[in-house]
Amino acid sequence: MQQIIQQLPISAGIYKYFNKKQELLYIGKAKNLKSRVKSYWRFTPSFHPNPSQSPRILKMLKEATHLEYLVVKSEEDALLLENTLIKQLNPKYNILLRDDKTYPYFYIDNSLQFPRFETTRKLLKGKDISYYGPFPKGGKALFNALYEIYPLVQKKSCLKGKKACLFYQIKKCLAPCEKKITPEKYRDILTQAKNALSDKKPLSQALEKKMRQLATQERFEEAKTLREMIQSLSSINTHSSSIDLAKDVTLDILAIVNGEDRGVIVKLFMREGKIISSSHSYFRQTHIFNKNEAYTQALLNFYTREHPLLPQQILLADTFENKEEVSKILSQRFSKKIIIHVPQRGEKKRLTTLAINNAKELLKKETFDDFSEQSVAHLFRLQQLPFKIESFDNSHLLGVATVGGMVVWNENSWEKKSYRRYELHAKDEYGQMREMLSRRIQKFDTTSPPNLWILDGGKANLLLAKKLLKEAEITLDVIAIAKEKINHKAHRAKGSAKDIIYTMDEIFELKPTDKRLQWIQFQRDEAHRYAILYHQNKKRKEDKQILLLTQKGIGKASVKKLIHYFGTFNAIEKASKEEIKKVLNNKI
């Protein structure tokens, strides 16, 4: 490694440190690769880590045995590549913030005679579109509340009809379709609704008044719906402030605070001089926290090309090393000057202080059930706390309807939108697991790796996963869980079946009452349930297809040959007569 470092070019680029197992430890970027990487080391009297580095980097350097690098055109390109690779490969000593959500916005197409609010998460084509937001929390409740209180055009289809509908009868619309209201008066009502987006107090008061009226009429279900709407509205901006700036000021305020066992990112959104909404998210890798990496990721991952409403300035609570490069990247991304500012005094400083104070309060308020994460990581010697887990299982019946399922556990709850189903073609279970994991690894460039994989199966599946991850240069903890085997068969007797957990270094046979075992079983069982459900649905469909073939005089043996050769019914359907002749006789 010393020889590689001394021969590094003076170009911009990224560098990657690996350990003796060829596991990726760290990814960094540099304006000058030679200068940057050499700063990690001292070369006299012998080659050793520079003691002035942070404890995190010193620990990494002691493990490092190999270095690779890649040259790029500029420091901005290096920064973008570094950020992308950290998300894809999840190195052991780089912090990874999973906060790249897009938030919903409201928009109005002002070119319409009677415009209405719609929702979007991306920039739309149109010269006369106004955006409002973002609304990370309670956006749906706010949207429904506007249409509950203000008699706007309720649905897109309403204006296509020429006759007043039910909405007019229940006084939720003023029937512009029958010209019962002029465009000018409609615009006045629309302006009131727009004002409610920045000052929600009148809207909440109107909802409370309507809720009480419904309660006195014993329309309790409707009253309950409004009560829930009011509660959701109160969550839209929990970070209240008396700070009001100029009417036309649009700012985003961001603070990142690291705690002992977790950190938090807080974003405040100021529109037209008032804070209209906020969001926060937690991260866990506090032991390797780096302020520069954290702010770089938070900004590059949040401000994507689809961002509908850009702030005039982004205010940060702290400065960081990559600030100027990130500003240039965002300016190029949006073709306009994006200023990243760290205020030192005045009203803007009060805004960043507000963000910091709210972050500290959030760290005090929320506590996590640490038994599963902390103790599991300690017992199984995991490199990271397993706050995001992907669990895999496959299912089939004698090779028929072969499928796999992946379930995702994220921050103490199931993330069902991230569940994935796999139609598998391999004939054996080992091949099926290989197919499933390989396909998941291919998606790491768009969906970041988790902290832990849990596989249903024994040591063979564990070694398979590690081999595939190593080939992809990804550092990721893996656990396999399997039933104990008696006479080479899984022992599944109810009440006496034992689960065995495999890691790369050890085999664990824990007591059934052990909370850590139960937590792993909980993940595995959900993957099993999800895969079985997909298998059952697919088998019903295939049974129906087999029945149809049988009715046409094609027997089960012929169907089996076709499935064995082509893999799926879809492939059979698309096959030519010549291809089918290779499997069956000319008559069939």
Buried (B, 14 or more C-beta within 10 A) or exposed (E): BEEEBEEBEEBBBBBBBBBEEEBBBBBBBBBBBBEBBBEBBBEEEEEEBBEEBEEBBBBBBEBBEEBEBBBBEBBBBBBBBBBBBBBBBBBBBBBBBBBBEBBBBBBBBEEEEBBBBBEBBEBEEEEEBEBBBBBBBBBEBBBBBBBBBBBBBBEEEBBEEEEBBEBBEEEBBBBBBEEEBEEEEBEEBBEBBBEBBBEBEEBBEBBEEBBEEBBEEEBEEBBEBBBEBBEBBEEBBBBEBEBEBEEEBBBBBBBBBBBEBBBBBBBBBBBBBBBBBBBBBBBBBBBBBBBBBBBBBBBBBBBEEEBBBBBBBBBBBBEBEBBEBBBBBBBEBBEEEBEBBBBEEEEBBEBBBBBBBBBBBBBEEEEBEEEBBBBBBEBBEBBBBBBBBBBBBBBBEEEBBBBBBBBBBBBEEBBEEBBBBBBBEBEEBEBBBBBBBEBBBEEBEEBBBBBBBBBBBBBBBBBBBBEBBBEBBBBBBBBBBBBEEEEEEEEEEEEEEBBBBBBBEEEBEBEEEBEBBBBBBEBBBBBBBBBBBBBBEBBEEBEEBBEEBEEEEBEEEBBBBBBEBBBBBEBBEEBEEEEBEEBBEEEB
